[in-house]
């Protein structure tokens, strides 16, 4: 099974933040998300299947938005 188009891996998300000179915590705060939970999703400790962790995974571009809606929070 292949990765859906327009999604990122956690490493790609980290690299994009690094390239923009933005910390994960700053990105989370800018998007109104709990920085601790964002880091847990990035590290795979929260799977992003339900609730807030799913919202975070979609905002980071790790998972496609439900219903094919491709909106993401500020990247």
WOHUUR-V628479 format. One record per residue. N is the residue number from 1. RES is the residue in three letters. PHI is phi in whole degrees, -180 to 180 (999 if undefined). PSI is psi in radians with two decimals (* if undefined). NEAR is the number of other ideal C-beta (glycine too) atoms within 8 Angstrom. Layout:
BEGIN
N:RES:PHI:PSI:NEAR / N:RES:PHI:PSI:NEAR
END
This chain:
BEGIN
1:UNK:999:2.28:1 / 2:UNK:-96:2.86:3 / 3:UNK:-71:2.34:5 / 4:UNK:-60:2.59:6 / 5:UNK:-64:2.69:4 / 6:UNK:65:0.39:6 / 7:UNK:-114:2.75:10 / 8:UNK:-112:2.76:9 / 9:UNK:-88:2.81:8 / 10:UNK:-56:-0.66:11 / 11:UNK:-66:-0.65:6 / 12:UNK:-67:-0.69:8 / 13:UNK:-63:-0.80:13 / 14:UNK:-61:-0.76:10 / 15:UNK:-63:-0.68:8 / 16:UNK:-66:-0.71:10 / 17:UNK:-65:-0.75:11 / 18:UNK:-62:-0.76:8 / 19:UNK:-63:-0.52:6 / 20:UNK:-91:-0.02:6 / 21:UNK:70:0.56:4 / 22:UNK:-119:2.35:7 / 23:UNK:-79:2.80:6 / 24:UNK:-62:-0.73:11 / 25:UNK:-62:-0.77:9 / 26:UNK:-63:-0.73:8 / 27:UNK:-62:-0.77:12 / 28:UNK:-62:-0.82:12 / 29:UNK:-62:-0.72:9 / 30:UNK:-61:-0.54:7 / 31:UNK:-101:0.17:9 / 32:UNK:69:0.54:4 / 33:UNK:-113:2.71:12 / 34:UNK:-74:2.00:7 / 35:UNK:-56:-0.65:10 / 36:UNK:-63:-0.75:6 / 37:UNK:-70:-0.61:13 / 38:UNK:-61:-0.78:15 / 39:UNK:-65:-0.68:10 / 40:UNK:-64:-0.67:10 / 41:UNK:-66:-0.78:17 / 42:UNK:-61:-0.64:11 / 43:UNK:-84:-0.05:7 / 44:UNK:82:0.13:7 / 45:UNK:-79:-0.48:5 / 46:UNK:-112:2.25:9 / 47:UNK:-82:-0.29:6 / 48:UNK:75:0.53:11 / 49:UNK:-89:-0.56:5 / 50:UNK:-141:2.76:4 / 51:UNK:58:-2.44:5 / 52:UNK:-64:-0.65:7 / 53:UNK:-65:-0.60:14 / 54:UNK:-68:-0.75:11 / 55:UNK:-58:-0.73:9 / 56:UNK:-65:-0.81:14 / 57:UNK:-61:-0.68:11 / 58:UNK:-68:-0.76:14 / 59:UNK:-61:-0.62:10 / 60:UNK:-80:-0.21:12 / 61:UNK:85:0.25:11 / 62:UNK:-79:-0.44:12 / 63:UNK:-132:2.60:9 / 64:UNK:-70:2.62:9 / 65:UNK:-68:2.54:10 / 66:UNK:-60:2.51:6 / 67:UNK:73:0.24:4 / 68:UNK:78:0.08:6 / 69:UNK:-72:2.05:6 / 70:UNK:-93:0.24:7 / 71:UNK:-66:2.48:4 / 72:UNK:-133:2.75:10 / 73:UNK:-73:3.03:6 / 74:UNK:-51:2.16:6 / 75:UNK:-92:*:5
END
